[in-house]
């Protein structure tokens, strides 16, 4: 969610892979790449860049105890809360020894947006929210679309007002409004 660059035509969402090491205690992981500090895919004509690459490792967690209960965590944060060590590695890093039940999460960069997000059809933004590619917060802050939080239907009057406020803020500051993840 919220990984594709915001725009009239938003960028593609970032794929995310989660790996759990199993069957060995003799494995090392490393990463060489770009797009972790600055986006690899920039937006065009008013569109925002896509999300940056991200990697996180959870080492020595209590994940096996979950499996003993026939349970699985739903998020990486739940794994991180199980104890052990969480590593947020830098852009390129050397080998990190990992062993059985250690978890690696890797999110690749996302596509940049094309065109001003305020020009995206509000009904398309509502569709994006209903399909979990855009959050309610991003719908409001990036696209200026106000949705009923329960029905996820567009409030046309509040949307026009929100878009006007965003445009006025841009004119006052001379730059796009700062949106989480798009600094």
N, C-alpha and C positions, 0 to 999 in steps of 0.2 A: 504494500500500500504506500502511496505517496512517493514512489521512487522515480516514475517517469517525469521528465521535465514538463512543467506547467506551460500550457499554451493553448491557442485556439484549437490546435491539433496537438494533443499531448504526446510526449515521447513514450516509447515502449517501456514497460515495467522491467525492473531488474530481476533476473532469475536468481534464486537463492538455493544453495545446496547445503545439506547438513549430513555430515559423515560421522559415524561412530566406529572407532577402531575395534575390531573384534578378531580374536584368534591369534594375536601376536603381542608381544611386549618389546619387540625389536623393530621399531618403525620411527622414522624421523619425517617431519613435515617442514617445508619452507615455501617461500613465495617470492617471486620476482615479478614486478609489474609496475604499471603506472595507473593513474586515475584514482588514487586513494586520498590524496590531499586536495587536488583540484579535479573537477569532473573531466572525464575523457570525451564526453559528448555535450557540446555546448548548444544552447538554444539559438534560434534564428528569428529575426524580425520581431523581437519582443518576447519570444519564448524563453523559458528558463532552462538551465542545464539539467541534465539527468543526475540522479544520485551517484555518489562516488562508490568505488569498490570498498568492500568492508570484509574483514576477517576477524573472527574471534575464536578462541580456543578455551575449552573448559577441561582442566586436567585434575585428576584425582577426586572427582565428585563422588557422591553417593548414589550414582545412577543404578548400580546393581541392586541396591535395596528397593528401588522402584520396581525393577523387573521381578524381584522375589514376590512382590504384591500384585503382579500382573498389571502394573500401571505404567504409563509413560508420561513424561512431561509434555506440555503443549507448547512451550516456548523455551528459547534459549535462556531467558531470564530465570525460569524455574530450575533449570539445570545449574545455573550459576549460584543460585541460592542454596544449593545442596552442599556447599562447602567446597573445598579444594581451591584451585587457583584458576582465575580467569585471566587470559592474556589477550590484549588488544595489540597485535604486532604492528610495527611500523610498515612503511611502504614496501620495502624489500627486507627480508630477514632470512637469516641462516637457519640451519636445521634446528628444530625443537623436538626433543625426544617425546614421543607419545606412546601410550600403551593401551591395552584393552580397556574399553569403556570410556576412553577420552573422547570428547566431542569437538569437531571442527565445523564451524559455520562459515560459509563463504558466499557473499552476495556480490555479484558482478555489477558493473556500472550499467546505468539505464540510458535510454535515448533522450535526447534533448527535445524540448517543445518547439513548435513552429507557430509564430503569431502571438499576439497579445492574449493572455488568458482571459481577459475581460470580454473578448469577442467570442468565446466559446458559448455555444447554445446552452442555456441553463438546463434544458431537459437532458442534454448529453452529460452534463455534470452530475445531475441526479442519477442517471444511468450508471455513471462511473462509481458513485457512492454506493449504490445498491449492489454493484458487482465487486466491491472491495478494492478497487484500484485507486480511489481517492477517499480520504477521510472527510468527515463533516467539517472539521477545523480547516482543512485545506480548501474545501469547497468555498468556505466563507472568506478566508484570508487571501487565497491566490486567485480564485475565480470570481469572487464577489457574489456568490450564489448562496442564498439563505434557504435552507430546507427545514421543513418540519422534522424534528428529530425522530418522531415515531413513524410517520407515514412516508418519510423521505420524498415528499412532494415539494416542488418549488413554490416559494412565496414570492410572487412576481413583484409586489410593491416593495417589500424589504430588499429584494435582490437589486432592483433599480437604485434604491437608496444606497445600498452597500457599494455598488459599482461606482456611483457618483462620488462617494466618500473616498474610495481608493484613488480615483482619477484626480480629485482635488489634492489629496496627500502627495501624489506624484508631482503635481504642479508646484506645490510648496517646496518640496525637497529637491526637485529636479532629477529624481532617480526612482526606480521601482521600489515599492514597499518591500522591506526586508521580510522574508518568509522563512520559517524554520527549514534548514537544510539547503537554502539557496543564498547564503551570504556571499 
